[in-house]
Amino acid sequence: MKPDVRQDQDARPLTRGDMASGLRLYPGYLDRARQVELLAALREALAAAPLFTPRMPTSGRPFTVRMSNCGPLGWVSDAGGYRYAPTHPKTGRPWPPIPALLRAAWQELGRYPHPPQACLINFYGPAAKMGLHQDRDEDDFDAPVFSLSLGDSCLFRIGGRSRGDPTRSFRLHSGDALVLGGGARLAFHGVDRILPGTSTLLAEGGRFNLTLRRVTCPGAAAALPPDRENVGLSA
Ligand SMILES: O=C(O)CCC(=O)C(=O)O
């Protein structure tokens, strides 16, 4: 599937230059039937690994977003800092596997030969947001950050590799896939706001964002038990 360049109200359009930089947007990558299928797999994962409220390392302030994970590793944040962990902070159990549909999407769009190791599940209620940040808790920046949106649309903001670089925003809708790769891998990004009532996919409203990441460099998987390194895809 070819990346598309889309213009949205209230949001500056992506440009061909963005695509060249490694930022790729695939509007409507998942049709409604596939969104429903992914949502069912997500609900199953959340039954095993319930959403929790992460906290900022220094201030202890709660995030407005609730989180969980699937995959061999999960991203967590608490007084101990930001890190990847093999188990859920509340249940102590390993995270459930990454749904097959997500692994297939990574394989199709990721342009990276090794499987993802972490799938962060973010749930945004109507007032939740995420401040501008870089994803840099991973060892391997050659691998893209790949995300899929389900439920209400959001206003997504992205800038450059320095916090002070100019930013612009565009909307992400249910079923959209977004890849931050190449020169965009370390771009500052965040979610300004949720647009409540823009999707009927989630009965409870709100938005899920599922972010797939490679954490360790291929071949350097000492942090993972051997049976959980390459779940479901050949490395
Ligand atoms: O919700 C999104 O679209 C972005 C999520 C994000 O930036 C993150 O989890 O690091």
The ligand as an SDF file (V2000), in Angstrom:
LIG
                    3D

 10  9  0  0  0  0  0  0  0  0999 V2000
   -1.1910    8.0220   20.5780 O   0  0  0  0  0  0  0  0  0  0  0  0
   -0.4130    8.2920   19.6790 C   0  0  0  0  0  0  0  0  0  0  0  0
   -0.7740    8.4230   18.5000 O   0  0  0  0  0  0  0  0  0  0  0  0
    1.0460    8.5170   19.9900 C   0  0  0  0  0  0  0  0  0  0  0  0
    1.5460    7.6420   21.0960 C   0  0  0  0  0  0  0  0  0  0  0  0
    2.9660    7.9480   21.4420 C   0  0  0  0  0  0  0  0  0  0  0  0
    3.5270    8.9160   21.0140 O   0  0  0  0  0  0  0  0  0  0  0  0
    3.7050    7.0710   22.3290 C   0  0  0  0  0  0  0  0  0  0  0  0
    3.1200    6.1440   22.9170 O   0  0  0  0  0  0  0  0  0  0  0  0
    4.9320    7.2780   22.4870 O   0  0  0  0  0  0  0  0  0  0  0  0
  1  2  2  0
  2  3  1  0
  2  4  1  0
  4  5  1  0
  5  6  1  0
  6  7  2  0
  6  8  1  0
  8  9  2  0
  8 10  1  0
M  END
$$$$
